[in-house]
Amino acid sequence: MTRYAEVIGDPIAQSKSPLLHGFWLDALGIDAEYRRVQVTTAELPAYFASRRADPGWLGCNITKPLKIAALDEVEDRGDVRGSIGAINTAFRGEDGAVIGTNTDAAGFYAPVADLDLAGTPVTVVGSGGAARAVLFALARIGAGPVTLLVRNPLKGAGLLAAFGLKGQALPLTAGTPPAALLVNASTLGMTGEPPLDLDLSPLAEEAVVYDLVYAPLETGLLAAARARGLDTVDGLEMLVGQAAVAFELFFGQAPPRERDDELRDLLTS
C-alpha cells in the first residue's frame, strides 16, 4: 500500500509543495509520496469521499480557492471555523477521521516573531483564507491598529471585527498608511494575476514588507521595498513554515529544518 499526501487547489501546477515535501521525505528516508492534484470547489465533496476511503491517504494541503469550502468536508475539532475561518490542511487522525486545521498562522508568524508588533500599526492586503490566518496571528500577539486593504471594504470591516482587531478597512486605491509591517496576503502579484502596485513612501525606514506570494519569488512589491532599503520577507518563508507543521501531521516526523538553506536553494533553482 502506497502512503501519500497531496496538495489540492485550482490551479495547482504552480505549487512548490511536492518539491518541498519530497525533499524532506528523501532526507528522512520515509517511504511515502507527496502529490499535486487539481480540484475545483465543485469537486471537493467527491475528492474527500474518495480519499477518506483510501487507507493510504494521509492528508492534504489546501490552497486557493478551497480553504473556506473545505471546512464543510472535514471534522473541525479545533474550532478553526470559529477562529481563523479557513483551513489549509486536512489530515487523518489516529481514529481514522479526517480532521481540518490551519498551519498558515504559525507559518506566517515564524519569520517575524522577533519583531515587537504588539500595539504597532500593521497593513494587510487581502481578505481570503491566507489573510484570515494573518489576522488571527496579529490578533493573538496584540498588533494594531490594522489597516486592511481590500476590494470590498465592508467585508474587510467584518473581518477586523471578527478577529477583534482595531483598525480600518479601505479600498486598494486608498494608498498605504504608515505601518511597521506591510503584508500582502492576496494573490495580487502572483504569476497570472494583476500586479500589486502600492506607494511604499509612507512606510518608515525600519518597516518590514512581507509578501506571501512565492511565484514569482521576487514580486514587484518586494522589489519596490528593497529599492527603498526596507527589510523584506518573501513567500518561501511562510511556505516552508506552514509546510513543516503539516509534514509532521502527515508523516509523524518533524522535517529536518537544519537543511533549510539547502531546501531554499532547491526551491529557487
MARBAFI-374566 format. One record per residue (C-alpha): residue number from 1; residue in three letters; chain; x, y, z. Coordinates in steps of 0.02 Angstrom, whole numbers, plus 32768, in hexadecimal, padded with zeros to 4 digits. Example, Ala and Ser with C-alpha at 12.3 -4.5 7.8 and 13.67 -1.06 7.14 Angstrom:
REM residues 2
   vexdo   baro   sedo   east   north     up
       1    ALA      A   8267    7F1F   8186
       2    SER      A   82AC    7FCB   8165
***
This chain:
REM residues 269
   vexdo   baro   sedo   east   north     up
       1    MET      A   8000    8000   8000
       2    THR      A   8046    80A9   7FCD
       3    ARG      A   803E    812D   8056
       4    TYR      A   8029    81DC   8012
       5    ALA      A   7FF3    828F   8030
       6    GLU      A   7FC0    8312   7FB1
       7    VAL      A   7FA8    83CA   7F8E
       8    ILE      A   7F03    83FC   7F3F
       9    GLY      A   7EC7    849C   7EEE
      10    ASP      A   7E90    84ED   7E4C
      11    PRO      A   7F07    8513   7DF9
      12    ILE      A   7F8D    84A5   7E47
      13    ALA      A   801A    8494   7DC6
      14    GLN      A   807A    8524   7E17
      15    SER      A   8083    84D0   7EC3
      16    LYS      A   8131    84B0   7F08
      17    SER      A   80ED    8440   7F92
      18    PRO      A   8118    839A   7F3C
      19    LEU      A   81CD    83D1   7F29
      20    LEU      A   81D4    840C   7FDD
      21    HIS      A   8184    8373   802D
      22    GLY      A   81E2    8300   7FB7
      23    PHE      A   8287    834B   7FF4
      24    TRP      A   8259    8327   80A9
      25    LEU      A   821A    8277   8083
      26    ASP      A   82BE    824D   802C
      27    ALA      A   8326    829D   80B5
      28    LEU      A   82D1    8235   813C
      29    GLY      A   82C4    8196   80D5
      30    ILE      A   8207    818D   80E8
      31    ASP      A   81B1    8115   806F
      32    ALA      A   8122    8184   8037
      33    GLU      A   80F1    81FB   7FAB
      34    TYR      A   80B1    82AC   7F9E
      35    ARG      A   8045    82D7   7F07
      36    ARG      A   7FF4    836B   7EB0
      37    VAL      A   7F3A    835F   7E80
      38    GLN      A   7ECC    83E1   7E2F
      39    VAL      A   7E24    83E9   7E87
      40    THR      A   7D9B    8468   7E6A
      41    THR      A   7D20    84A1   7EEE
      42    ALA      A   7C97    8439   7E9E
      43    GLU      A   7D07    839E   7EA6
      44    LEU      A   7D33    83AF   7F5F
      45    PRO      A   7CAC    833A   7FA4
      46    ALA      A   7CDC    82AF   7F2A
      47    TYR      A   7D95    82C9   7F4C
      48    PHE      A   7D83    82B6   8008
      49    ALA      A   7D0B    8223   7FF6
      50    SER      A   7D8A    81C4   7F8C
      51    ARG      A   7E1F    81EE   7FFB
      52    ARG      A   7DC2    81C5   809B
      53    ALA      A   7DA9    8115   8056
      54    ASP      A   7E61    8101   8027
      55    PRO      A   7EC9    80C3   80BB
      56    GLY      A   7F6A    80FC   8067
      57    TRP      A   7F34    81B3   8065
      58    LEU      A   7F81    8213   80F7
      59    GLY      A   7F3C    82C0   80D3
      60    CYS      A   7F4B    8358   8065
      61    ASN      A   7F7F    840C   8061
      62    ILE      A   7EF7    847F   801F
      63    THR      A   7F13    851B   7FB9
      64    LYS      A   7EA8    8598   7F5C
      65    PRO      A   7E15    859D   7F43
      66    LEU      A   7DEA    850D   7FB8
      67    LYS      A   7E20    8545   8065
      68    ILE      A   7D73    8579   80A0
      69    ALA      A   7D09    84FA   8042
      70    ALA      A   7D74    8469   8082
      71    LEU      A   7D36    848A   8132
      72    ASP      A   7C93    8435   8102
      73    GLU      A   7CEE    8393   80D6
      74    VAL      A   7D52    8374   8176
      75    GLU      A   7D3F    8365   8231
      76    ASP      A   7D65    840C   8283
      77    ARG      A   7DA1    83D1   832D
      78    GLY      A   7E06    846D   834F
      79    ASP      A   7D79    84E6   8321
      80    VAL      A   7DDB    852E   828F
      81    ARG      A   7D37    856C   8248
      82    GLY      A   7D1A    85D5   82E2
      83    SER      A   7DCD    8618   82EB
      84    ILE      A   7E26    862B   8243
      85    GLY      A   7D90    85FA   81D8
      86    ALA      A   7DF6    859B   8156
      87    ILE      A   7E62    84FF   814F
      88    ASN      A   7EFF    84DA   80EB
      89    THR      A   7F1E    8428   8128
      90    ALA      A   7EB7    838A   813D
      91    PHE      A   7F03    82EF   818C
      92    ARG      A   7ECE    8242   81C3
      93    GLY      A   7EC4    8234   827F
      94    GLU      A   7EF3    819C   82E5
      95    ASP      A   7E3D    8167   82E6
      96    GLY      A   7E34    8172   8228
      97    ALA      A   7DCF    8213   8224
      98    VAL      A   7DFD    829E   81A9
      99    ILE      A   7E23    8339   8210
     100    GLY      A   7E38    83EB   81D2
     101    THR      A   7EB6    8467   8218
     102    ASN      A   7F14    8503   81E5
     103    THR      A   7FD2    850D   81E7
     104    ASP      A   7FD8    85B4   818A
     105    ALA      A   7FD2    861E   8227
     106    ALA      A   806C    85CA   8272
     107    GLY      A   80C3    85CD   81C9
     108    PHE      A   80A1    8686   81B4
     109    TYR      A   80D9    86B8   8262
     110    ALA      A   817D    8659   826F
     111    PRO      A   81E5    86D0   8200
     112    VAL      A   81AA    876B   8260
     113    ALA      A   81A7    8722   830F
     114    ASP      A   823C    878C   8342
     115    LEU      A   81E1    882E   8318
     116    ASP      A   8186    8888   83A3
     117    LEU      A   80DE    889C   834C
     118    ALA      A   8072    88B0   83E7
     119    GLY      A   8016    8955   83DB
     120    THR      A   8068    8984   8335
     121    PRO      A   8010    89AF   8291
     122    VAL      A   8007    8926   820D
     123    THR      A   7FC0    892A   815D
     124    VAL      A   7F7C    888B   810D
     125    VAL      A   7F47    8878   8057
     126    GLY      A   7EBF    87F6   8036
     127    SER      A   7E28    87A5   8086
     128    GLY      A   7E33    86EC   8054
     129    GLY      A   7E6D    8653   80B2
     130    ALA      A   7F23    868B   80C1
     131    ALA      A   7EEE    8736   8100
     132    ARG      A   7E81    86E4   8184
     133    ALA      A   7F17    8684   81C5
     134    VAL      A   7F80    8723   81CA
     135    LEU      A   7EF8    8783   8227
     136    PHE      A   7EE6    86F4   82A3
     137    ALA      A   7FA1    86FA   82C8
     138    LEU      A   7FA1    87B7   82D7
     139    ALA      A   7F0F    87B1   8351
     140    ARG      A   7F68    872F   83BB
     141    ILE      A   8003    879D   83CF
     142    GLY      A   7FA2    883D   83ED
     143    ALA      A   7FD6    8899   8350
     144    GLY      A   7F77    8930   8315
     145    PRO      A   7F29    899A   82DC
     146    VAL      A   7F18    8933   823D
     147    THR      A   7EEF    897F   8195
     148    LEU      A   7EA3    8902   811E
     149    LEU      A   7EB1    892E   8065
     150    VAL      A   7E2B    88CD   8007
     151    ARG      A   7DB9    88D1   7F70
     152    ASN      A   7D21    88D0   7FE3
     153    PRO      A   7D3B    893F   807C
     154    LEU      A   7C96    8908   80C9
     155    LYS      A   7CD2    8854   80C9
     156    GLY      A   7D79    888E   810C
     157    ALA      A   7D29    88EB   819D
     158    GLY      A   7CCB    884C   81C8
     159    LEU      A   7D6E    87EB   81CC
     160    LEU      A   7DC2    8867   8240
     161    ALA      A   7D2D    885D   82B5
     162    ALA      A   7D2C    879F   82AF
     163    PHE      A   7DE0    8799   82EA
     164    GLY      A   7DC9    8823   836A
     165    LEU      A   7E45    8894   8315
     166    LYS      A   7E3F    8951   831C
     167    GLY      A   7E5D    89AA   8279
     168    GLN      A   7E0D    89D0   81D3
     169    ALA      A   7DE3    897D   812E
     170    LEU      A   7E09    89E3   8093
     171    PRO      A   7E03    89C6   7FD7
     172    LEU      A   7EA5    8997   7F81
     173    THR      A   7EA8    8A42   7F30
     174    ALA      A   7EAF    8A9B   7FD8
     175    GLY      A   7F6D    8A8E   7FE4
     176    THR      A   7FE2    8A49   8067
     177    PRO      A   7FDB    8A97   8115
     178    PRO      A   8073    8A9C   8188
     179    ALA      A   8092    89EF   81D3
     180    ALA      A   8119    8988   8226
     181    LEU      A   80E9    88F2   81BC
     182    LEU      A   8097    88E5   8111
     183    VAL      A   8057    8839   80DF
     184    ASN      A   8016    8806   8035
     185    ALA      A   7F9F    8776   805A
     186    SER      A   7F48    8781   7FB2
     187    THR      A   7F6F    872F   7F0B
     188    LEU      A   7F9B    87D8   7EBE
     189    GLY      A   804A    87CF   7E76
     190    MET      A   8040    8713   7E5D
     191    THR      A   8069    86CD   7DB2
     192    GLY      A   7FCD    86E0   7D47
     193    GLU      A   7F7D    875F   7DBD
     194    PRO      A   7F7C    881E   7DB5
     195    PRO      A   8010    8875   7E09
     196    LEU      A   8005    88C3   7EB5
     197    ASP      A   8035    8978   7E9B
     198    LEU      A   8047    89D1   7F42
     199    ASP      A   809D    8A74   7F71
     200    LEU      A   8116    8A41   7FFB
     201    SER      A   8153    8AF1   8022
     202    PRO      A   80E5    8B01   80C0
     203    LEU      A   8141    8A6E   8110
     204    ALA      A   81CA    8A97   818C
     205    GLU      A   827E    8A63   816A
     206    GLU      A   8273    89D6   81E9
     207    ALA      A   81D2    898D   81A1
     208    VAL      A   81CA    88DA   8161
     209    VAL      A   8172    88A7   80C0
     210    TYR      A   8136    87F2   80BC
     211    ASP      A   80EF    87A5   801D
     212    LEU      A   809C    86FB   802E
     213    VAL      A   80A4    86E1   7F71
     214    TYR      A   8131    866B   7F3F
     215    ALA      A   8114    8659   7E84
     216    PRO      A   8170    86C2   7E52
     217    LEU      A   81E0    86CC   7EEA
     218    GLU      A   821B    877B   7EBF
     219    THR      A   8175    87D6   7EB3
     220    GLY      A   8161    888A   7E7E
     221    LEU      A   8134    88B6   7F31
     222    LEU      A   81D5    886C   7F77
     223    ALA      A   823E    88BD   7EEE
     224    ALA      A   81F2    8966   7F18
     225    ALA      A   8211    894A   7FD2
     226    ARG      A   82C7    891C   7FB6
     227    ALA      A   82DD    89B4   7F46
     228    ARG      A   82A8    8A1B   7FDC
     229    GLY      A   8322    89BF   804D
     230    LEU      A   8299    896A   80B2
     231    ASP      A   82AA    88C0   8102
     232    THR      A   8246    883A   80A7
     233    VAL      A   8201    878B   80C2
     234    ASP      A   81D5    8723   802A
     235    GLY      A   8150    869F   8012
     236    LEU      A   81C4    860A   8026
     237    GLU      A   81D7    8632   80DE
     238    MET      A   811E    8615   80FF
     239    LEU      A   8113    8586   8083
     240    VAL      A   819B    8524   80DB
     241    GLY      A   815E    8551   8189
     242    GLN      A   80AA    851A   816F
     243    ALA      A   80E2    8480   810E
     244    ALA      A   8151    8447   819E
     245    VAL      A   80BC    843E   8214
     246    ALA      A   8054    83E1   8192
     247    PHE      A   80E2    8367   816A
     248    GLU      A   80E8    832C   821E
     249    LEU      A   802B    8314   8220
     250    PHE      A   8034    82AB   8181
     251    PHE      A   80D0    8244   819B
     252    GLY      A   80EA    8241   8259
     253    GLN      A   8198    828E   8256
     254    ALA      A   81D7    8341   825F
     255    PRO      A   8230    8378   81BF
     256    PRO      A   82EC    839B   81C4
     257    ARG      A   82E4    8459   81D4
     258    GLU      A   83A2    8460   81E8
     259    ARG      A   83A5    8445   812B
     260    ASP      A   8339    84DD   8103
     261    ASP      A   83C4    8534   80A2
     262    GLU      A   83D7    849C   8032
     263    LEU      A   831B    8492   801D
     264    ARG      A   830F    8549   7FEF
     265    ASP      A   8395    8534   7F6A
     266    LEU      A   832F    84A4   7F22
     267    LEU      A   828C    8506   7F22
     268    THR      A   82DB    859C   7ECC
     269    SER      A   8344    853F   7E4A
***
